[in-house]
Amino acid sequence: EASLHAAQDFLGKINQAYETEKWSDLKNLSKRVLQKFESSPFTEDAQYYLAVADYHLENYENSYAHLGLYLKKQYSPKFFEEALNYKFLLAEKFRQGSKKHIFGFNFMPKWVSGKEDAIAIYDEIVSLLPNCDLAAKSLYGKALILKSYEDYRESIEILQQLIRRFPKNSLAPEAFLQISQIYFLQ
C-alpha cells in the first residue's frame, strides 16, 4: 500500500510536469515510475507520458517506441486518441525529413530516413480510425511520401481513396491538385 501511495505521488508530479511543459522533468519522472513500480497500474500512463516527453525533446525514435509499447500493453488505453495523434505528429516529422539513428543506437548519428516508419504510422492510423480527420491527413501524408519515391501510380490511388472517403474534407481539393501535379511529372 505504501508503494501504491508512492506511485500516486509520482503520478501527481508527472501530471504537474506535463501541465507546465517541463519535458525533461516529465521524462525523468516517467522513467522512475517505470523502473520503481513495474507492477503498478500507473506504469501504462507513465509509458504514455515518457513518449510525450521524448516527442517534445525531439527524441522521435524513442517516442515512437514508447507509444508502440503504450498502445500494445493495454486493451483500452486511457490516452488512445492522444497517442495516435502523437504518432501522426511523429509520422509528419519523419515525412518532413527527420532522421533516425543508424542501427537504432542513440550514440550513432541520425542519418537514416524515417519515411518508411511514417508510412507504417499512416497505415496504422487509417486502420484504427478509418472515419476520422486524422485518417484523411494520414492518407495525404502517405501519398506525398509515395510521390517523393516516384511511386506515382500508388500515390494517385491513395489520393483518389482520400477523395472518395473524405469528399468534404479540406484535403480533397489538395488531393486533386497533387494528382494533377503527378500527371504533369509523368
Secondary structure, DSSP 8 states (H G I E B T S, - for coil): -HHHHHHHHHHHHHHHHHHTT-HHHHHHHHHHHHHH-TTSTTHHHHHHHHHHHHHHTT-HHHHHHHHHHHHHH-SS-TTHHHHHHHHHHHHHHHHTT-EEEGGG-TTS-EEEE-HHHHHHHHHHHHHHSTTSHHHHHHHHHHHHHHHHTT-HHHHHHHHHHHHHH-TTSTHHHHHHHHHHHHHHH-
